[in-house]
Amino acid sequence: MQTHNKGTKKWPGYAGLAVGVALIAYLFSQVDLAGSFRLIGSIGISSLWILVPYLCLHLLETVAWQRLFPKDAGPVPFGGLFKIQLVSETVSMTLPAGVAVGEPLRPWLCRKFLGIPLPDGFASITIRKILLGVSQGIYVLLGAIAGFGMLQAVSHEVLGFGGLGFIMVAGSVAITIAFTLLLMMMTNGRAASGLHGVMMKIPFEKARLWLLDREAGFAETDRKLQRFKSGGMSTLLPVLVLYAGAWMTLAVESYLILNFLGLKVTFLQVLAFDTALTILRAIFFFIPSGLGIQDLGYLAFFQALGLPDYLAFGGAFVMLRRLKEVVWYAIGYGVMFMQGIHLQDARQVSEESV
C-alpha cells in the first residue's frame, strides 16, 4: 500500500516534467536555432550580468524571510538562511512536483542548521508562502496597469480573443484578495489546531496516535502564527515590499536579456508580458520551472509585438533564461551536497509532513 501511495504522489510530477520536455522540444523545432546561437555569441562576457537579477531575487527573499522569525528565538543568521533559501528553491523548481518537497524542507533545514524549533519554522514558511501570493497579486496588478494598452492590443494574437488587459487586472485583484483572506484565516489562532482536529478523523489508529503525540506542536504553531496578527501591518508591510521587489527582478532579468540581444523594448512592455507569464507559470505549477509553457508564451508575445526576426530572438532569449537557471540550480545543488543534504532527505521530509 505504501509503495502504491508513493507512486500515486509522484506520477503528476513526472507527467508535468514530460509535458514540459515535449513543449520545449516543440519550441526548439520552431525557432531559428542558428540565428539564436549567433545572437548569443554576439553578447560575449556581458552575458554574466544575466545572473545578477536572480541573485537579487534570492537576497531579497532571504531578507524578507528573516523578518518572519520571532524575535524571541534570537537572531537568525543571514548566511545560513540564504543557503537554505537557495537549496529549497532549487529543489522546488527542479524536482517533479518539487514544491511538495522544497517547502517542507525549509523548516527541517532551519532546525538542522540554525537550531530553529519546528513550530517557528512552520509558522515562518506558512506566512512566507501567503505573503508571496499577496505580493504576486500586487506585482501582476502593477504590470497589468503599466501595460494595459499593450495587453489589450496583443490580446487577439496571444489568446485568440480580446480583453487580456481586463483579465490581468481582474486576476491580480482576485489573487491579492484570496491570499489576504488566507492570511487572516491562518493568523486567527485556530488554523493548525483545526487542521489537527480534521486529521484526527482519519480512521487509522497509528495515524491518530502519531497526531496525538504532536498535538502540542500544532497548538504551538498556532501561537506562532497568531503573533503576526498581533504585530499588525507594521510587521508585514516591509516584508510585502521586499517580496514585491523580488518579483520585480524577474521583469528586470527579461529586460536585461532583451537589451543585450539588441531589441529595443520599454521596461513597461516587458513588465506587462512578464507578469502575464508569471500567472501562466503559476497555473501550470506541476511543470518544473514552467518548462516549455512559459517559453512558448514569450515567443507568442514577441510575435504579437511585431519584434523583428522573433524566431531567432525568441530562441536566444529562451536559451539565455534557461541557461541562467541551469547555472543557479547547479550552484543550489552544489551547496546542497556540500552541506550533506541529499535528495533522499528531501523526499523523507515530504513524506513525513503529509
N, C-alpha and C positions, 0 to 999 in steps of 0.2 A: 504493500500500500504506500509506504514511504517513497519508494522508487517511482511509483506512478505519479505521486504528488509532485515530486521534483521535476519530472518530465513535463507535467502539466504546467508548472510555473515557468519553465524555460522556453517552451515552444513559441509563445508570442514574440519573445525577444529575438529568437533565431529567424522567425518569419519576417520580422521587421528588418533584420540585417539583410536577408535575402532580397527583400523588396528594394532596399537601399542600393545594394550592389547592382541589381538589374537596372535601376533607374540611372545610376551613374554610368553604367556601361552604355546605355542608350544615349545619354547625353554626349559621351565622347565619340559615339558613332556619328553624331550630327555636327559637332563643331569642327572648325578648321584647325586641326592639331598642328600642322606645320606652321601656320601663321601664329598660333598661340605660343609655340616654343620660340619663335623669332622675337615676339614681343617680350617674353620673359627674359630672354637672353640680352635684350637691349637695356634692361634695368640695371644689371650689374650689382655692385656692392650695396647700392641704395636699398635693395630688397630686404636687407636686415632690419630696416625700420618697421617693416610689416609685423615684426614680432612684438613691438613695443605696446600697441594698444591692448593685446591680450594680457601682457604683464600688468598693465594698469588695471585691467578688469579684476585680476586676482588680488592686487594690492588693495583696491577699493572694497572688494567683498570681504577681505580679511579684516580691514579696519572696522567695517560695519558689523561683522560677526563678533568681533572682540568686544564691542559695546553692548552686546546682548547677554553677556555673562553677568551674574550677580556680583556686586562689589564685595559682598562678604565672603566670596570664595577666594579673594586675593587677586593680585594682578595676573592676567593671562598673557604669557609671553608671545609677542607678535611673531617672532621667527618660527616657533613651534606651531602656532596656529596657521601660519602661511603654508607650511609644509602639509598640514592636514587638509587645508583647502585645496591645494594643488593635487594631492593624491586622490581625494574623494571626488573631485570634479573630473579627473581623468578616468576613474572607474565608471562614474555615472555616464560619461559621454562616449565610452568606447565598448563597454560590455553590452551584449544583448540584454535589454530591459535593465540597463545599468543603474538607473535611478533607484531601483528597489534594493540595490546593493550599496551604492555610493552614499546615500543619505544615512542609513543605519550605521555605516562605517564611521561617520563623523563622531558621534558620542563615544563609541568604543575606542577610537584613537585618542580622543581627548582624555579619556580615563587612563589609557595605557601610557601615553607620553607626557601628559600635562597634569595628571592626578586629579582631574575634574570629576566629581561624582556624576554618575549616570543621570539622575534627575535634572541636574543643572545642564548637562549636555543635551538631553532630550528636549528640555524646555527651550534652549537656545536655538536648536535646529528647527523646532516647530515654528517659532516666531520668525526665524530667518526665512523659512520657506514661504510663509504667508506674506511677509514684507516684500520678498522678491516678487510675489504675484501682484501686490498693490503697486509697486514701483514699475513693474512691466506695463500695467494698465496706464499709468501716468506717462511712461515713455512712448507707448503706442499712440496715446492721445496727442502728445506733442508732435509726433511725426505726422499724424493724420491732419492736424490743423495746419502745420507748416507746409505740407504738400498736398492740401485738399484739392486744389485746382488740377494739379498733375495727376493725382489718383483718379479723379473724375474723367480726365481726358483719355487716360490709357485703359479705363475700365473695360471697354468693349473688347479691346485686343487681348487683354490679360485674362479676363473672366468669361468673355462672350456675352456679357450684359452690362448695363450701366450701374452706377451707384457705388463704386468701390470706396470713394471718399466717405459717404454716409455709413457704409458698412464698417469701415475702420473706426469712425467716431463712436458708433453705437457699440461695437465690440470692445473698444478700450474702456468705455464707461461701464459696461457690464462686468468686465474683468475687475475693474477697480472696486465696484460696489460689492461683488461677490467675495473678494478676498478681504475687504473691510469687515463685512458681516462675519466671515470666518474668524477673523482676528478677535472680534467681540465675543464670539462663541467660545473660542479656545481660552480666553482670559477670564471667563466668568467664575473660575474656581471649582468647576464640576466636570470639565471635559474628560480628563483622564479617568476619574472615578466612574463617570458614566460609561466610558468605554469598557472599564473593568467589569462593571455590572452586566453589560451586554455579553461580554466574553464568558462570564460565569455561567451563562445559559447553555454553553457548549455541552452536549451530552456525553462527555468523556471524563471519567474520574481523574485520570492522570493530568489532563489539561486543567481541570478545576483546582487540583491540589497545587499545581505549578503556579496558577494565578493567585491562590490564597497566600502562598509564600511571598508573593511580590505585591500584595495589596498596599503595603505601606509605601512602596516605591511609587505606585500610581498616585497616591494621595500627596506625596512629596512633590511629584511633578506638577500636580495641580497648584500647590502653593507657589512653586517657582513661576508657573505661567501667570498666576494672578498678580504677581509682582509687577508685570508690565502694565497692567490696568491701573494699579495704584500710582505708577510713575507718570501716567498721562502722556500727552503728545510731546511734552518736553523731552521725554526719553526716546520716543520712536521717530520723531520728525528728522533729527540729524541722520538717523540710520536710513530712513527713506530717501533722503537726499543722496547719501552715499551709494545706495543701490541704484537709484536713477542714473547717477553718474557712471556706474559700472555698465548699465545697459547702453549708455551713450557711446561707450568705447567701441561697440560693435559697428555703429554707423561711422565713427571716425576711422576705423580699420578699413571699411569698404571705400570710403572717400580717399584714403591714402593710397590704396591699391590702384584705384581708377586713375588717380592723378599720375602715379608712377608709370602707368601704361600709356599716358598721353591723352586720356579722354577728358574733355572739358565739361564737367558736370558741377552743379552747385551742391553745397552741403545739404541744403534743404531738400533737393531732389533725392539725394542718397538717403537722408533720414526718413523720407516718406516711404520709399520702397523697402528699406531695410526693416522698418517697423512692421510693414505688411508681411514680410517673410519671416519675421520673428514669430508672429502669430501662426503662420503656416507650419513652422518648425514645432511649435508647441502642440498643434493639433495632431501632428504625426510623431508624437513623443516616443512611440515604440520603435522608431527607426533611429539607430545610434547616430548622434550628431546631425540629424536631419539629412543624412546622406542621400544624395540624388534629388530628393523632393525640393529642398531649398535651392540647390544648384540650378535645377530646371526653372525655378521661379525667377532667379536672377536673369537667366537667359531670356525669359518671356518679357521681363521689364525692359531689358536692353533693346530688344526688338521693338517693343511698343514705343519707347522713347525715340526711336529712329537713330540710334547710335551707329556710326559708320562701321562696316565690317564687324557686326556684332558677333558673328560666329567665331572669329579669331579672338576678339577682345573678351568675349564671354568665356571662351575656353581658358584663356590666360588668367582671367580673374578667378575662376573657379579653382584652377590648379594652384594658384598662389595662396588662396584662402585655405585650401585643404593641406597644402604643404606646411603652412604655418601651424595648423592643428597637429600634423604629424610630429613636428619639432617639439611642440609643447607637451603633447601626450607622451613622447619619448622621455622628456625631462620628468614628467609626472611618474612614469613607471620606473625611471631610474631612481628617483627619490624613494619610491615605494619599496623597492627591493633593497636599497642601501639601508633603509630603516628596519629591515626584517619583516616587512608586511608582505603577505602572499595572497594570491587570489583565493586560495582555499579559506583564508581567514575572512576575507570579504564575503564569500558565499555563506560561511558559517554564521556571520553576523546577521545576514539577511534571513536565514532560516530560523535563527533563534528569536528574531524580532517579530516574526509572524505569529 
